Amino acid sequence: TADTALALAGAAKPTLVLLGRSPEPVPEPEWLAGLDREADIKRAILTHGFGHEKKPCPSELEAAYRHHMANREITANLARMTDTGARVIYRAVDICDRDAVRDAIGEIRRTIGPVRGLIHGAGVIEDRLIEDKDFALFEKVFDTKVIGLGNLLDAIGNDRLKCLVLFSSVSGRFGQIGRAHV
């Protein structure tokens, strides 16, 4: 999805408003600057990211690592898109939350104007063998794609879209162990 938005940014120089479930990016701490290897990043997080009074358990360290890497990825993608000359805005929104989506689209409409295109690539990965999947996992994956799309289209309302692009999983085409498709 990010590559598609980048190509669109380069070709048309539009205003892109990206909605994502990750928090809006913040400047990376200086103690992470220049670190690229997972082990080095985790070591730095252990040293600087939890304070001196607490030693994190492995799942807390992994969560902190994923948070910093998501922030880094979003920051890099926004910079790449902005470098094309496009105007790029990021908003943290859970697209399964109808009211939050409606509020975000309302703000976009008030500050920028009507929505003219929609690229929906949100997704959740919950890989499991079919016998290990339960209905809650199915709903989590399904709702992000389908309910999320419905919330976006509902919020866009009567704005006249010039394009609508929907993404599915690449494993739907090529397959992958632990992915079941309905």
Backbone as JSON, one array per atom type, in Angstrom:
{
  "sequence": "TADTALALAGAAKPTLVLLGRSPEPVPEPEWLAGLDREADIKRAILTHGFGHEKKPCPSELEAAYRHHMANREITANLARMTDTGARVIYRAVDICDRDAVRDAIGEIRRTIGPVRGLIHGAGVIEDRLIEDKDFALFEKVFDTKVIGLGNLLDAIGNDRLKCLVLFSSVSGRFGQIGRAHV",
  "N": [[0.83, -1.19, 0.0], [1.91, 1.23, 0.81], [3.87, 1.56, -1.17], [2.26, 1.9, -3.42], [0.95, 4.29, -2.75], [3.21, 5.92, -2.72], [3.98, 5.82, -5.43], [1.74, 7.07, -6.57], [1.99, 9.57, -5.35], [4.37, 10.48, -6.52], [3.64, 10.58, -9.23], [1.35, 12.24, -9.43], [1.41, 14.28, -7.53], [-0.47, 14.7, -5.37], [-2.62, 15.68, -2.59], [-2.2, 13.63, 0.02], [-3.85, 11.78, 2.41], [-3.17, 9.76, 4.95], [-4.47, 7.12, 6.73], [-3.96, 5.27, 9.61], [-3.55, 2.58, 11.99], [-1.43, 2.77, 13.71], [0.19, 4.9, 16.11], [0.54, 8.48, 15.52], [3.58, 9.42, 13.97], [6.58, 10.15, 15.82], [9.53, 12.11, 16.55], [12.48, 10.14, 16.43], [14.18, 8.71, 19.22], [17.39, 9.98, 20.2], [19.18, 8.01, 21.01], [18.65, 5.85, 19.42], [19.56, 6.49, 16.96], [21.23, 5.73, 13.99], [21.26, 3.01, 14.44], [20.62, -0.16, 13.13], [20.47, -2.93, 13.19], [18.54, -5.55, 14.59], [19.28, -6.7, 17.1], [21.0, -4.72, 18.15], [19.28, -2.56, 18.33], [17.37, -3.52, 20.16], [19.02, -3.85, 22.39], [19.66, -1.18, 22.89], [17.11, -0.23, 23.51], [16.64, -1.68, 25.85], [18.57, -0.48, 27.46], [17.86, 2.26, 27.46], [15.09, 2.61, 27.13], [13.23, 1.89, 29.13], [13.63, 3.0, 31.58], [15.34, 3.06, 34.76], [14.26, 1.68, 36.86], [12.89, -0.6, 36.17], [13.0, -3.84, 34.82], [12.29, -5.1, 31.76], [10.03, -7.72, 30.67], [10.45, -10.35, 28.19], [8.3, -10.11, 26.28], [7.48, -7.48, 26.63], [9.77, -6.1, 25.82], [9.83, -6.9, 23.13], [7.43, -5.73, 22.23], [8.04, -3.01, 22.6], [10.15, -2.79, 20.8], [8.8, -3.36, 18.34], [7.08, -1.16, 18.31], [8.88, 1.03, 18.04], [10.01, 0.35, 15.55], [7.77, 0.46, 13.86], [7.17, 3.18, 14.07], [9.5, 4.19, 12.89], [9.26, 3.15, 10.29], [6.87, 4.35, 9.37], [7.59, 7.07, 9.52], [9.7, 7.1, 7.63], [8.33, 6.36, 5.27], [6.48, 8.49, 5.03], [8.28, 10.6, 4.65], [9.48, 9.83, 2.2], [7.27, 10.04, 0.48], [6.61, 12.75, 0.77], [8.92, 13.87, -0.27], [8.5, 13.64, -2.98], [7.08, 15.82, -3.66], [4.45, 15.82, -3.06], [1.73, 16.65, -0.88], [1.49, 15.41, 2.33], [-0.29, 13.84, 4.86], [-0.71, 12.33, 8.0], [-2.91, 10.39, 9.97], [-3.81, 8.9, 12.98], [-6.03, 6.37, 13.16], [-8.49, 4.01, 13.95], [-9.86, 2.06, 11.66], [-11.98, 0.41, 12.0], [-13.59, 1.61, 13.78], [-16.36, 3.27, 13.52], [-17.25, 5.91, 14.25], [-14.82, 7.26, 14.75], [-13.64, 7.15, 12.22], [-15.51, 8.62, 10.75], [-15.22, 11.11, 12.03], [-12.52, 11.69, 11.39], [-12.58, 11.79, 8.55], [-14.4, 13.86, 8.29], [-12.89, 16.0, 9.36], [-10.86, 16.08, 7.45], [-12.32, 16.79, 5.19], [-13.21, 19.35, 5.97], [-10.77, 20.78, 6.23], [-9.23, 20.28, 3.94], [-10.8, 19.57, 1.75], [-13.16, 17.84, -0.43], [-13.07, 14.22, -0.56], [-11.36, 12.54, -3.08], [-10.21, 10.22, -3.94], [-9.69, 6.81, -2.97], [-7.63, 4.57, -1.41], [-7.56, 1.5, -0.16], [-5.88, -0.4, 1.93], [-5.62, -1.53, 4.36], [-4.92, -3.99, 6.81], [-4.81, -6.98, 8.82], [-2.63, -9.32, 10.14], [-3.04, -12.56, 11.0], [-1.86, -15.21, 11.12], [-2.42, -18.62, 11.19], [-2.72, -22.18, 11.37], [-5.57, -23.69, 9.85], [-7.05, -25.28, 11.65], [-6.37, -24.11, 14.01], [-7.48, -21.65, 14.04], [-9.87, -19.34, 15.26], [-13.21, -17.94, 15.61], [-13.0, -15.31, 16.52], [-10.46, -14.49, 15.65], [-10.87, -14.64, 12.89], [-12.85, -12.65, 12.61], [-11.37, -10.36, 13.35], [-9.5, -10.08, 11.25], [-11.2, -10.04, 8.98], [-13.0, -7.91, 9.6], [-11.31, -5.66, 9.57], [-10.71, -5.39, 6.86], [-13.31, -5.46, 5.55], [-15.43, -4.28, 7.18], [-14.01, -2.01, 7.79], [-13.71, -0.87, 5.2], [-16.4, -0.36, 4.64], [-16.93, 1.57, 6.64], [-15.23, 3.63, 5.8], [-16.3, 4.25, 3.23], [-18.89, 5.0, 4.0], [-18.3, 7.29, 5.54], [-17.15, 8.92, 3.59], [-19.29, 9.39, 2.0], [-21.19, 11.36, -0.14], [-19.1, 12.39, -1.6], [-17.42, 12.67, -4.66], [-15.78, 10.11, -5.86], [-12.84, 9.64, -7.76], [-11.23, 7.52, -8.04], [-10.97, 4.19, -6.79], [-9.23, 1.96, -4.96], [-8.55, -1.26, -3.96], [-6.95, -3.49, -1.75], [-5.96, -6.86, -1.33], [-4.69, -9.77, 0.33], [-1.45, -10.82, -0.63], [-0.97, -13.45, -0.32], [-3.35, -14.58, -0.91], [-3.28, -14.95, -3.58], [-0.89, -16.35, -4.07], [-0.57, -18.08, -1.95], [0.25, -19.27, 1.37], [1.7, -20.79, 4.17], [-0.34, -21.22, 6.96], [-2.21, -19.35, 6.34], [-5.53, -18.91, 5.74], [-8.15, -18.71, 3.45], [-11.3, -17.35, 2.88]],
  "CA": [[0.0, 0.0, 0.0], [2.8, 2.4, 0.87], [4.49, 1.71, -2.48], [1.25, 2.45, -4.32], [0.8, 5.71, -2.39], [4.43, 6.59, -3.17], [3.89, 5.98, -6.89], [0.73, 8.1, -6.81], [2.57, 10.84, -4.94], [5.34, 10.88, -7.53], [3.01, 10.82, -10.52], [0.3, 13.27, -9.46], [1.63, 15.3, -6.5], [-1.75, 15.03, -4.72], [-2.64, 15.7, -1.14], [-2.47, 12.29, 0.5], [-4.14, 11.65, 3.83], [-3.0, 8.35, 5.29], [-5.05, 6.72, 8.0], [-3.37, 4.03, 10.07], [-3.82, 2.31, 13.4], [-0.26, 3.13, 14.51], [0.18, 6.31, 16.54], [1.23, 9.41, 14.63], [5.01, 9.28, 14.24], [7.28, 11.15, 16.62], [10.97, 12.02, 16.3], [13.11, 8.98, 17.05], [15.14, 9.09, 20.26], [18.79, 10.05, 19.74], [19.88, 6.77, 21.34], [18.42, 4.87, 18.35], [20.15, 6.99, 15.71], [22.29, 4.94, 13.38], [21.15, 1.58, 14.73], [19.79, -0.86, 12.14], [20.34, -4.36, 13.51], [17.55, -5.81, 15.64], [19.93, -6.92, 18.4], [21.51, -3.44, 18.63], [18.11, -1.74, 18.68], [16.81, -4.06, 21.4], [19.98, -3.53, 23.45], [19.47, 0.25, 23.2], [15.81, -0.09, 24.19], [16.84, -2.16, 27.22], [19.38, 0.49, 28.19], [17.28, 3.61, 27.54], [13.66, 2.7, 26.88], [12.33, 1.49, 30.22], [14.02, 3.6, 32.85], [16.24, 2.21, 35.56], [13.54, 0.96, 37.91], [12.15, -1.76, 35.68], [13.58, -4.71, 33.81], [11.13, -5.61, 31.02], [9.99, -9.13, 30.27], [10.69, -10.44, 26.74], [7.18, -9.61, 25.47], [7.49, -6.01, 26.7], [10.87, -5.66, 24.95], [9.4, -7.09, 21.75], [6.41, -4.71, 21.95], [8.74, -1.72, 22.46], [10.88, -2.86, 19.53], [7.83, -3.21, 17.24], [6.6, 0.23, 18.33], [9.92, 1.89, 17.45], [10.17, 0.03, 14.13], [6.59, 1.0, 13.16], [7.38, 4.62, 14.01], [10.56, 4.42, 11.91], [8.73, 2.85, 8.96], [5.9, 5.4, 9.0], [8.37, 8.29, 9.29], [10.42, 6.96, 6.35], [7.35, 6.39, 4.17], [5.97, 9.86, 4.89], [9.36, 11.41, 4.07], [9.62, 9.47, 0.78], [6.13, 10.61, -0.25], [6.76, 14.2, 0.79], [10.03, 14.2, -1.16], [8.02, 13.69, -4.37], [6.37, 17.08, -3.86], [3.07, 15.67, -2.62], [1.39, 17.03, 0.49], [1.19, 14.15, 2.99], [-0.8, 13.98, 6.22], [-0.99, 11.04, 8.63], [-3.81, 10.42, 11.11], [-4.0, 7.61, 13.64], [-7.45, 6.07, 13.23], [-8.9, 2.62, 13.82], [-10.93, 2.11, 10.65], [-13.14, -0.38, 12.45], [-14.36, 2.5, 14.65], [-17.15, 4.09, 12.6], [-17.26, 7.32, 14.65], [-13.47, 7.81, 14.56], [-13.46, 7.33, 10.78], [-16.37, 9.74, 10.36], [-14.57, 12.33, 12.53], [-11.3, 11.95, 10.61], [-12.96, 12.21, 7.2], [-15.0, 15.19, 8.45], [-11.79, 16.97, 9.5], [-10.22, 16.17, 6.14], [-13.21, 17.54, 4.31], [-13.22, 20.76, 6.41], [-9.47, 21.44, 6.07], [-8.61, 20.06, 2.64], [-11.82, 19.5, 0.71], [-13.76, 16.52, -0.58], [-12.22, 13.07, -0.86], [-11.46, 12.22, -4.51], [-9.71, 8.87, -4.19], [-9.55, 5.98, -1.79], [-6.81, 3.37, -1.51], [-7.8, 0.77, 1.09], [-4.97, -1.53, 2.03], [-5.48, -1.93, 5.76], [-5.03, -5.42, 7.04], [-4.28, -7.56, 10.05], [-2.11, -10.67, 9.89], [-3.27, -13.52, 12.08], [-1.54, -16.5, 10.51], [-2.58, -19.84, 11.97], [-3.29, -23.28, 10.62], [-7.02, -23.57, 9.89], [-7.6, -25.89, 12.86], [-6.03, -23.25, 15.14], [-8.17, -20.36, 13.92], [-11.2, -19.27, 15.86], [-14.03, -16.91, 14.99], [-12.5, -13.98, 16.9], [-9.36, -14.16, 14.73], [-11.49, -14.39, 11.6], [-13.49, -11.33, 12.66], [-10.33, -9.33, 13.4], [-8.96, -9.92, 9.89], [-12.32, -9.69, 8.09], [-13.54, -6.58, 9.92], [-10.38, -4.62, 9.13], [-10.9, -5.2, 5.41], [-14.68, -5.25, 5.07], [-16.09, -3.25, 7.99], [-13.22, -0.79, 7.59], [-14.1, -0.29, 3.92], [-17.75, 0.19, 4.8], [-16.84, 2.8, 7.42], [-14.63, 4.66, 4.94], [-17.27, 4.66, 2.21], [-19.96, 5.72, 4.7], [-17.8, 8.61, 5.91], [-16.93, 9.69, 2.36], [-20.64, 9.81, 1.62], [-21.47, 11.79, -1.5], [-17.93, 12.89, -2.32], [-17.32, 11.95, -5.93], [-14.48, 9.46, -6.01], [-12.31, 9.42, -9.1], [-10.62, 6.19, -8.03], [-11.12, 3.33, -5.62], [-8.27, 0.87, -5.07], [-8.67, -2.16, -2.81], [-5.9, -4.5, -1.67], [-6.16, -8.09, -0.59], [-3.42, -10.34, 0.71], [-0.71, -11.47, -1.7], [-1.07, -14.9, -0.11], [-4.58, -15.02, -1.56], [-2.9, -15.32, -4.94], [0.23, -17.28, -4.1], [-0.65, -19.0, -0.83], [1.26, -19.2, 2.41], [1.35, -21.64, 5.3], [-0.97, -20.49, 8.06], [-3.21, -18.4, 5.86], [-6.75, -19.55, 5.22], [-8.97, -17.72, 2.76], [-12.7, -17.71, 2.81]],
  "C": [[0.87, 1.25, 0.0], [3.47, 2.63, -0.48], [3.51, 2.29, -3.5], [1.03, 3.94, -4.03], [2.02, 6.51, -2.84], [4.4, 6.82, -4.68], [2.87, 7.06, -7.25], [1.28, 9.48, -6.46], [3.53, 11.36, -6.0], [4.7, 11.27, -8.85], [2.1, 12.03, -10.53], [0.49, 14.41, -8.48], [0.33, 15.69, -5.79], [-1.54, 15.38, -3.25], [-3.06, 14.29, -0.71], [-2.74, 12.35, 2.0], [-4.12, 10.16, 4.13], [-3.59, 8.1, 6.66], [-4.43, 5.39, 8.39], [-3.62, 3.83, 11.55], [-2.62, 2.63, 14.3], [-0.38, 4.59, 14.94], [0.89, 7.2, 15.52], [2.71, 9.39, 14.99], [5.56, 10.46, 15.03], [8.76, 11.06, 16.28], [11.58, 10.85, 17.08], [14.1, 9.44, 18.12], [16.57, 9.06, 19.71], [19.53, 8.74, 19.96], [19.6, 5.65, 20.33], [19.07, 5.27, 17.03], [21.28, 6.09, 15.25], [22.21, 3.44, 13.65], [20.19, 0.93, 13.75], [19.56, -2.33, 12.48], [19.4, -4.55, 14.69], [18.19, -5.95, 17.02], [20.43, -5.6, 18.99], [20.36, -2.54, 19.08], [17.52, -2.22, 20.01], [17.73, -3.76, 22.59], [19.82, -2.07, 23.87], [18.14, 0.48, 23.93], [15.93, -0.57, 25.63], [17.58, -1.14, 28.07], [18.64, 1.79, 28.45], [15.75, 3.66, 27.58], [12.73, 2.4, 28.02], [12.64, 2.19, 31.54], [14.82, 2.6, 33.67], [15.49, 1.36, 36.58], [12.88, -0.33, 37.44], [12.97, -2.54, 34.65], [12.4, -5.35, 33.07], [11.21, -7.12, 30.79], [10.17, -9.17, 28.75], [9.54, -9.9, 25.89], [7.11, -8.08, 25.51], [8.6, -5.44, 25.82], [10.46, -5.78, 23.49], [8.36, -6.04, 21.35], [7.06, -3.34, 21.76], [9.51, -1.68, 21.14], [9.93, -2.64, 18.35], [7.29, -1.78, 17.17], [7.62, 1.16, 17.66], [10.1, 1.62, 15.96], [8.97, 0.54, 13.32], [6.73, 2.51, 13.01], [8.42, 4.97, 12.95], [10.04, 4.21, 10.5], [7.75, 3.93, 8.49], [6.64, 6.7, 8.68], [9.08, 8.24, 7.94], [9.46, 7.03, 5.17], [6.8, 7.8, 3.95], [7.03, 10.76, 4.26], [9.52, 11.11, 2.58], [8.49, 10.08, -0.04], [6.23, 12.12, -0.33], [7.86, 14.65, -0.16], [9.62, 14.25, -2.63], [7.37, 15.03, -4.7], [4.9, 17.0, -3.47], [2.92, 16.22, -1.2], [0.91, 15.75, 1.18], [0.83, 14.41, 4.46], [-1.09, 12.58, 6.76], [-1.9, 11.26, 9.82], [-3.94, 9.01, 11.67], [-5.49, 7.38, 13.85], [-7.65, 4.56, 13.11], [-10.07, 2.59, 12.85], [-12.11, 1.23, 10.98], [-14.03, 0.43, 13.4], [-15.08, 3.52, 13.77], [-17.1, 5.58, 12.97], [-15.9, 7.97, 14.44], [-13.2, 8.06, 13.08], [-14.27, 8.53, 10.3], [-15.75, 11.07, 10.8], [-13.34, 12.69, 11.7], [-11.64, 12.45, 9.21], [-13.62, 13.59, 7.25], [-13.94, 16.28, 8.58], [-11.09, 17.17, 8.17], [-11.05, 17.04, 5.2], [-13.2, 19.04, 4.67], [-11.9, 21.47, 6.09], [-8.89, 21.34, 4.67], [-9.63, 20.11, 1.5], [-12.33, 18.08, 0.57], [-12.73, 15.44, -0.92], [-12.44, 12.7, -2.32], [-10.95, 10.83, -4.86], [-9.56, 8.12, -2.9], [-8.71, 4.76, -2.15], [-6.95, 2.67, -0.17], [-6.93, -0.47, 1.11], [-4.79, -2.0, 3.45], [-5.65, -3.43, 5.89], [-4.41, -5.82, 8.35], [-3.82, -8.97, 9.7], [-2.31, -11.5, 11.15], [-3.07, -14.93, 11.53], [-1.66, -17.64, 11.54], [-3.0, -20.95, 11.01], [-4.8, -23.24, 10.83], [-7.61, -24.17, 11.17], [-7.3, -25.06, 14.11], [-6.71, -21.89, 15.08], [-9.51, -20.44, 14.64], [-11.94, -18.08, 15.25], [-13.54, -15.5, 15.32], [-11.35, -13.55, 15.99], [-9.9, -13.85, 13.34], [-12.09, -12.99, 11.57], [-12.46, -10.2, 12.63], [-9.79, -9.03, 12.0], [-10.06, -9.41, 8.95], [-12.8, -8.26, 8.34], [-12.62, -5.46, 9.45], [-10.55, -4.34, 7.64], [-12.31, -4.74, 5.08], [-15.43, -4.18, 5.86], [-15.35, -1.93, 7.83], [-13.58, -0.11, 6.28], [-15.48, 0.34, 4.01], [-17.73, 1.5, 5.58], [-16.25, 3.94, 6.6], [-15.63, 5.17, 3.91], [-18.44, 5.43, 2.82], [-19.53, 7.14, 5.03], [-17.58, 9.5, 4.7], [-18.25, 10.18, 1.8], [-20.77, 10.15, 0.15], [-20.29, 12.41, -2.23], [-17.76, 12.03, -3.57], [-15.91, 11.4, -6.12], [-14.1, 9.34, -7.48], [-11.62, 8.06, -9.19], [-10.89, 5.5, -6.71], [-10.22, 2.13, -5.84], [-8.35, 0.05, -3.79], [-7.57, -3.21, -2.88], [-6.39, -5.69, -0.9], [-4.77, -8.58, -0.21], [-2.75, -10.99, -0.49], [-0.79, -12.99, -1.54], [-2.37, -15.45, -0.68], [-4.31, -15.48, -2.99], [-1.88, -16.44, -4.97], [0.24, -18.3, -2.97], [0.48, -18.81, 0.15], [0.8, -20.09, 3.55], [0.78, -20.79, 6.43], [-1.96, -19.46, 7.62], [-4.36, -19.18, 5.26], [-7.6, -18.46, 4.62], [-10.38, -18.24, 2.62], [-13.23, -17.38, 1.44]]
}
